[in-house]
Amino acid sequence: MMSRSFDKLPKDVISFSEESQISSFPSNGYIGDSSFLSTLKAIDTPPLFRYNKTMEQKKIRAIVTKENFFGESDKYISVFAKDEGKISLLCKGAKKQTSPFLAITDPFIYGDFIYEKSKRNNYLKSVDVIESFPKIREDILKLAYANFFAELINRSFAENVAGNDVMLLLLRCLKFMNSSQNHPSSTACVFILKFLKYMGYMPELYHCCVCGSDSVEDVYTPYGLVCKKHSHSGVLLPERSGDFLRYILENNTPAVLKTNFKESLQLEKALLLSLRTHIGEEMVSYKFIEKVDMR
């Protein structure tokens, strides 16, 4: 049977781009010929086919929202990043006492994170800490609320889904709790209501969520306030709670955080009805809040 010359192969078989490489093949080479194969191995693989071992490096500004220990010395952290959303990072050796990552990858560290991307993992390379919120770490109740906010974000966002409004809300609430002597439940009311708004679960606060009446009572359901006619279907709130909820929505976060609503704990529990309805899961961290809150 006649052999087939390499020179006569169709062009789509020869995928190399450089003419010098093509011309370096022997003119009498044949498919399966040992001399041809040895020549092929001697030729450097063109850039198009060469495996690129260098990993892409990225820098993000983010808040650590979760940590999971892995193996004897490593851990994964979840960070919530500006423009990037939730990202998982592998911190090699982070559990070792000599590791530079030992303290700077704890939950609620806010800073600039540099990591390398590979097909399987994102490897943390360095962290430039902007804020660590030490007063929150010293107060078990504030820490419990911070964990509650973080758990809510981690359960609600998939990987790489941006949520800049939510990230800024978390950052402002952490900063306020870090400097304020107020009970964290006021901050929780602001966080929960703004979070519901940003996630598209905004409760109706201006009209009855059942019949649309303009006259609403301080009675709350998972979908908002109701009128007197439908007040049997909701939870009775302290007086002027509806005004406070509307104030939260109508003003910027730093301003409303400074307002200490005396009945915030009852209002917080009412807002949890909306979270349970829309998120569909009990927050484990909130059960801990109920254990440590002695008010």
N, C-alpha and C positions, 0 to 999 in steps of 0.2 A: 504494500500500500504506500502511496506517495506521501512523503512527509510534508507538513505544512510550514512554509517559511514564516518567520516572525515578521519580516518586512511586509508580508501580505495580510497581516491581521487587520481587522477593522479598527478604525481609530478609537472607538469607544472602549476597546480592550486596553489600549495604551492610555492610562489615566495620568501619567506623569506630565508635569507642565513644562519642564526645562528641556529644550532641544538638545543640550549637551548630554543629558542623561540618556536620551533616546539614541543618539548617535554613537554612544559608547558601547551599545550592545553589538555583539558580533553579527556581521551581515548574513552569515550562514547558520545562525543559531536556530534551534528547533525547540518547540515545546516538549519538555521532558528530557532534553539533552543535558547531561551533567555539566558540560562546559558553560551552557547557558545559565543553569542554576547557580553555579559558583560565581559567575559574573553578576547575577542579580543580587546575591548576598553581599557582594563587595560594594555595591552602590549604596550611598547614604539614602535613607528614606526621606522623601521630600517633606517639607514642613506641613503639608496638608495631611499627611498620614502619621506624622511623628506624635507620640503621646506627650502631652504637655504636663509635666509634673508640678509646675508652679500653680499655687492655688490663688484664687481671687481674694484680695484683702478689702475689707469694708470697714467704715467707721460710722457708728450710729450713736445718737444721744438717746439714752433709755433709762428706765427704772427697773430694777430687779423685782419681780413679782412672785418668784417661786424658786425653791432649790430642791433638788433630788440627789441624794448621794448614790454614787455608782462605783462598784468595786471597792478596793481597799483604800484608794487615795484620790479618786476622781469624783466630780459631781457635775450634774447638769443644772443650769439655771435657765429660767424663763425670764426674758426681759420684754418690756413693752416699750417700743421705740417710736420716735417721731418718724412719720411717713412710711414706716415699715411694719408696724403692728407687733404682734407677738412673735418672738424668735427664740429658739432653743440654742444654747451655747454649751459646749463641752469644756469644762475647766480641768485640765490635766494637773493632777497632783494638788488640787485645791484643799484637800483635807490634811495635808502635811503641815507640821508646825513651821517649817521653813519656807512654805510656799508664799509667793507674793500675792496670791489670790485668796489667802486664808480669810482676811477680813473685808476685802473690797468686793466680794461677790455675795455678801449677805443680802437677804431681802431688804428692799427699800433703799439700796444704794442707788443714787442718781448720778450719772456721769456719762462720759464719752467712752464707748467700748469699741475696741478694734479687734476684729476676728477674721479668720481665714475660712473660706468656704471650700468644702470638698463635696464629692458626690454623696457621702454618707453622713458627715457631721460638719458643724460649724465650730471651729476651734478658737477659743478666746486667747488673744495674744497679750492685751494690755487693757487697763482701765484707768482713766483719769477722773477721779472722784470730784464731783461738784458739791454734793450734799449727802450726808449720811443720816440725818434726823436723829441725833443722839437722845433727845428728850423722849421721843416715842419709844425707844428701846429700853428706857429706864422705867417706863410706866406700863404695867402689864395690861391695863384696860385700853390705853391708847394703842398699844401693840396689837391687841385683839381686834380692834376696829380696823387698823391698817391691814391686817391679814384678811379681814372680811372684804374690804374694798378690792384687794388683790385677787382673792378667790373669785369674786364676782366677775372681774375682767378675764381671768384665765378660763372660766367656764363659758363665757359669752363670746370670746373671739377665737377664731381659727388661726392657724399660723399664717403670717404675712398678710393679714387683713388690717389695713391702716385704721386708726381711730384717734386722730390727733386731738379732737375735742375731749375724749375720755382721758387721754394721757395728761392733758393740761389740767383737767378736773382733779385727777388723782394727785398730781404734783401740788396743786394749790391746797388741797385738803390736808396732805401730809405736812406741808409747810405751816399751815395754821395750827394743826394739832401739836406740832413741835414747839410752838411758841406760846400757845394759849393755855390758860388754866380752866377753861370751860369744860364741862362734861362733853365727851366725844359724841353723844347722841345728837346734839345740834348739828355737828359736822356731818353725821351720818344722814340726817334728813336732807341736807343740801346735796350730798353725794348721790343718794338713791334717786331723788327726784330728777336731778340733772342727768344722771345716767339713763333713766327711763326715757327722758326726752331725746337724748342723743342716739339711743338704740331704736327709736321709733315706737316706743310703748307709752307715749305721753298720756297720762291720765287726764280726763276732762275735769277742769276745775272752775269753769265759768258757766256751764249749763249742766242740767241734770243729765247724767250719762245714760239714763233709761228713756226719758221722754223728751229731752231737749229743752225743758223749761228754764227760763232765765233766773228763776229763784231757786237757789241751792242752800241746803243746810250744812252744818258741820257734821255731816255723816259721810263716811268714806266706804267705797267698794273697791275691788281690784281695778275697776275701770274709771274711777273718779268719784266726784261728789254727786249726791242725789238731792232731789227736792223733798219736801215734807211728805208728799204723797207716797214716795218710794223709800222713805227713811227706814222702813222695817227691814230692808234688804242689806243694810250696811252697818258699819261700826261707828258708834257715837264718838266724836272727837271732842277735845277740850274747846272751850269757847275761843273764837277767832282763829282757829286752826286753818280754816279755808283762806283767810286773809294772809296768813304766814306762808302758805303753800304758793299762793299767787305772787307774793313778794319775792320768793325764791326764784320763780320763773322769769319775772320781769326785770330782774337786776343781775349785775355781773357777780360772779362767784366770790371774789375777794370782799365785796361789800356785804353780801348776805351771810358770809361766814362769821362776821363780827356780831351778828344779831343772835343773842342767846335766848331762845324761846324756852320758857320755864317748863312747858309740858312736852318737850321734845321727845321724851322716851315713849309716850303714848302715840305721838305722831309717827315716830320711827316704826313702831310695830304695825301701824296701819299701812304704811308704805310697803312694808314687807309683803303684804297681801298681793300687791301688784307684782313684786319680784317673783313670788312663788307661782303666780298665774302665768307669767310670761317666760320666765327662765325655766320653770318646771322642775326645779330641784331644791332641796333644802341645803342651805349653806352650812357646812360643817363648822366653819369658823364662827358663825353666829351663835351656835349652841355653846361654844366656849365663852362668848361674851355674856351670855345669860348666867353662866356659872361664876364668873369673876366680878360681875357688876353687883355691888352691894347696895345700890341706891334703892 
